[in-house]
Structures are given as structure tokens and as C-alpha cells.
Amino acid sequence: MIGASDSMWGTTPLPLDMRVIGSIGCNLLTSIDVTRSTMTVGGGAGAGNAKVNIPVPPVTIFFAQSIYSQWAIFDTSNPGGLITSNALDSVFGD
């Protein structure tokens, strides 16, 4: 999930406790403005890995702007069937 905010998702304040959908111990930490999906490689708890390439257009509007990203993984070990990662704050520019 990729978002422009780490404090609000529409009218919902973040972080959002994911117990509302049964995912105990998980929080939504970024707005969900863009999603990408992929399959993990490897197996076992904490042993999988994945990557997603996200093209960035060559325009200056993104310079010095933050985007926030977070993984959501379908996992039947959680009663809600979903677990979430920590979030990443990425800033465009040098």
C-alpha cells in the first residue's frame, strides 16, 4: 500500500487498529492511495520476501515530498487473515 499521508486516510485517523477486521496486533499506518500486489518467495514465519517496482514519472512535483508505504500480507495465522508490516517514509529528491 502506498499513500500520501501517515496521519489520515480520508476521514479516518491513522494509525488504525486492524482489530476492526479481526487482524489482532496489526495497524494500518498509511493512507491507501495506491496498491500493488505480488507473491512472496520463501516460506515460514518471517522468512518470505517480495519486491514491487514502482515507476516515478520524471516531474518535479514530487521533489521533497514524502510518500508512505506498508505491506499487508494475507496470512491465516492471524484470525483476521491479514498481517501488516511497519511503514516506510520515503522522500523524493536529494
Summary of the structure (lengths in Angstrom):
residues: 94
radius of gyration: 14.6
end to end distance: 23.7
largest distance: 43.5
contacts: 209
relative contact order: 0.29
helix: 7%
strand: 34%
